[in-house]
Structure formats: structure tokens, C-alpha cells
Amino acid sequence: MLPEIVSLLLWVRGSPAESISAPNKCPAPCRLAELLARVAVSRLPTIATTARSLRAREGKVYLDVVQNGRGQLLAAPYAVRPKSGGPVSTPLDWSEVQDSLDVRTLNLRKLLHRLAGLARDPLLAILDESPDIDHSLALLGHRLAE
């Protein structure tokens, strides 16, 4: 899985689509995000894209690498999105990221029940993380050379 490949604690969230985030204390998150996205798109072109236009995404998972800079807007964890059904930007455990994941079930009505059934909030571990970006970039470079 991606976190093990780059030795980084990454969190994934769903609503209305999946996204992957690194701790915001990273000194060079833009560089790492851009490299990870390039690798993902080159290795998984049928399911991953960096295309910003909804039409150009063609149902693929959008890897957003431009929202990592200072002052960029993003949906905070557990933010209710202004859409029908009350979708919630929900942190997920990597084990939940499967073909059977239906992000439409990550909504305001079901959130408390979902959280009550978890042993631990998937977001908690990332709050204290101080990642070594240089180490992660080196691991990614080694992986690409394989």
C-alpha cells in the first residue's frame, strides 16, 4: 500500500470522492504530492487522474496536487458538504479503501454510527505525525528505479 511504500502516515477520506492527504506540517508537501500523483497516474491510468475538470476525470479517482500550498481551500475532516444527502468528508482507514467502498454512505445520518463502530478515529494518528519527507522521497525514488 502507498503508506508503506513511502514510509509516510497518509490518511484517506471519502466524500464525495476519495482523496489522500499527508500531514500539513510537511516541509515539502507539494513536491511529494506531485511525485506520488505522477507515479499513481502512470501506473494506474485507468483509475487515477490529475485532471482538474470533472468532465476530463471520466469517473477516475482525482489526485489533487494543487491544494497543498499555503492558503489553499479544502474540505476539513468531518466537514459536511453542501450537497444532497449530507455527505461528510470522512477520514478512512486504509483497510476500508476497497472496490466495495461506496462514498455515498459517508453521510451525516450514518457518521455517528460509523464512528461508534471503530476502535479508533482514523484521523487521530496523523495529528502528531512529523514526517521525514526527504526519506519518503528517497524511498519513492528507489521504488521507481525498480
N, C-alpha and C positions, 0 to 999 in steps of 0.2 A: 504494500500500500504506500501511497505517497508520503505520509509522515515518516515512515521508516526509511524510505529511500533518501530523504534529505535530512534526517535526524532533526526534525522540527516538530513541535507540537502545533498542529494546524487544526482548526475547527471548521466543521462544515455545517451549513444551515440550509434549510429549505423554506420556501415561500416567496413568491410563487414559483421559484425555481431554485435549484441547488446552487450554492456558491461556497467557495473555500477561502478562508481568511487566515492570516498569520497574526501573531500578536502585534499590536500597534506600536510597541516600543522598539521594533526592529530599526536599526540604523539605516538599512538599505532595502526596505520592503519592495520598492518599485522595481529594482533590478532583479531581485529574486522572483517576484511575481511574474515579471515579463519572461524570464527564462523558463519557469515552470509551465507557463501557459504555452510557450513555443513548443516545449517538449510534448506536452499533452496533446496539442493540436496535431503535431507531426506524427505522433504515434497512434492517436485515436481520432482521425479526421472525420469519421462517420458519426461521432457523438459529441465532439468538443469543438468549440469555435471561440474566436476573439472578436467576431463581427459585432459591432455595436447595434446595428439596425435589426429590429425584431424580424423583419422580413428575410434578411440575409442569414439569420441563425437557423432557419429551417428546422426548428424543433430540437436543436442541439443544446447541450449544456453550455451556457455562456461563461467564459473565463474572463472576468472583468479585471483588467490590469491597470486601468486608469483611475480607479477610485482609491488608490493607496497614498496619494500625496496629501500634504497638509491642506486642510480646508475643504477637502472633497466630501460630498454628501454620501451617506449610505444609510441603510436601514439598520438601526441598532438591534442588538439581540433582544428578542421578545417584543419587538415593536409590532403593533397591529397595523397591517397595510390597509390603505383606503380602497378596498376592493370588496366586491360581493362575497359573502361567506366569512368575512373577518379573518383572512389569512394572517398568520403570525410568523415573523422572521425567527424561526426556531432553531437553536443550536442542536445538532445531532451528534450521536456517537458514530464513529466510522463504521461500526458493525451494522448500522441502520441504512447505510448507503448501498442499496441493492436495487435490482430491477423492479422489485415489488413495491418500492417506496412510492407512495402517492402523496405529493406535497399538498394536495387539496385537503388532506386530513390534518394538516398542521394549521389548525384554526383556533380562534378564541374559545369556541364551545368545547373543544377537546383538549386544550392545553393543560389545564389543571389536572385532569385525569392522567394524561401522559406523564407529567412531571411526578405525580404521586407514585407511578409505577416504576420509576427509575431509581437505581441505587444512589446515583449522584448526578447532579446537573452537569451536562457535557461541557458547559462553558467555564466551570469553576477552575479547572486545571490551567487554563490559558491566562488567567488574570495575573498570576505571579510569574509567568514564564519570561525569561530574559534570554532569548535565543542567540546562538552564535551563528550569525548569518554567513560569515566567511567560511566556517566549517561546512555549513549546508551547501554553499556554492561549490566548494571543493568536492563534496560527495556527489553533487549533481553532475559536475564536470567529469568525474570518474565514471559515473553511470553512463553518461553519454558516450564515453570513449569505448565502452564495452561492445 
